[in-house]
Amino acid sequence: MTLTEVYLIALLIIFALPWLAWRLLRMDYWAPLVVVQIIGGILLGPGVLGAIYPEYYAFVFRPEVIHSLNGVAWWAVMLFVWVAGIELDLATAWKHRAETGVTASLALGVPLIMGAIAAEILLQWPGWRGVQGRDWQVVLGIGMACAVTALPILILLMDKMGILRRQMGQRVLRYASLDDIAIWAVLALILLDFERIGRQGLFVVGFALAAWGVRRIMERLNKDERWPAALIWLIASALAADWSGLHYMVGAFLAGVVLEARWFGHEAMDRFRAVVLMTIMPVFFLSTGLRTAWEGGGVMVFGAALLLLVAAVGGKLLGLRIAGWILGWTRNEASLIGWLLQTKALIMIIFANILLDKAIITNTTFTALLLMAVMSTMLTTPMATPLAKRAHARMDDEA
């Protein structure tokens, strides 16, 4: 078979199998399609498909095919992170800065600390720190991975639960928005390279000046002209960030943050995000699955994932319980927000991919983080749905 035919077989597997499993097994209650696609990427990786059918795996996912898929995956994740940056509503968060600051700080800080403790435990054994990683980078990176919330997945889940446009949904979005900013700030700190500090400083100054000019230009363009101009800005920012030693995804996120969603239209942004998720992000999920590894043994990897899951879930719920006590929330309200903020797939996976790219963590650590993210996200809907119904009933009674 030609390389093109094998490439198309790989694409057919990537798109068809997760969707069929999601549809036939009626998994939409437990997880959106994107989470099933992430699981599909793990199952199609070398640790599962490669171990069960090594000859078939080597035939389909040959190096030339993987190389081609990786190019699509890089572009997909750049677009996705860029959209996530555009959709951040910092003005609303600033308007409610006291409540948002207290909640977001505790929702992020407590699981970060617990995740860092879990990382310290893992570092007592070899195989978790990458060849280029320092202990503090691994501890901070794993801690942040346990703390982050994936805003795009959160939007999908709350829309399905019918609370996205309600007051509760908008509050949760504010808290998660600050989490999104924090993860990229922490990533920049982890990737700070004193040997390339001059380049990174030049990038910061240059980006700030360029962003000022781009904003002025974008305001003068019509809506149709803004899309190609914004994509050019995205690519240039990603290139500059990667040249500086940060990472192209940091540049992609920053390129989105300085843009306004209203310039493109919120409905258009929703449609664009949906198209990216449907058409090219599954390739990124597959490329993520291909990076999983089980060198330490399945029991060890799953044990580490469960340890991280306890730190992530327990830390988030504890942080929200403390925030609720400070702000006078009901116990049901604090628990609901805590479970909604458990969604970690996508953004955490992107974050962990960068740590792996920079050899700060190993493939085994990456696999444990990936499993933790999937399990945490799949817990959200079944745990949050009854709490949301109780909250709706209480509000209806008060009305």
Secondary structure, DSSP 8 states (H G I E B T S, - for coil): --HHHHHHHHHHHHHHHHHHHHHHTTGGGT--HHHHHHHHHHHTSTTTHHHHSHHHHHHHS-HHHHHHHHHHHHHHHHHHHHHHHHT--HHHHHHTHHHHHHHHHHHHHHHHHHHHHHHHHHTTSSSSB-TT--HHHHHHHHHHHHH---HHHHHHHHHHHT-TTSHHHHHHHHHHHHHHHHHHHHHHHHT--GGGHHHHHHHHHHHHHHHHHHHHHHHHS-HHHHHHHHHHHHHHHHHHHHHHTS-HHHHHHHHHHTS-GGGT-HHHHHHHHHHHHHHTHHHHHHHHHTT---TT-HHHHHHHHHHHHHHHHHHHHHHHHHHHHHHT--HHHHHHHHHHTT--TTHHHHHHHHHHHTTSB-HHHHHHHHHHHHHHHHHHHHHHHHHHHHHHHHHHHH-
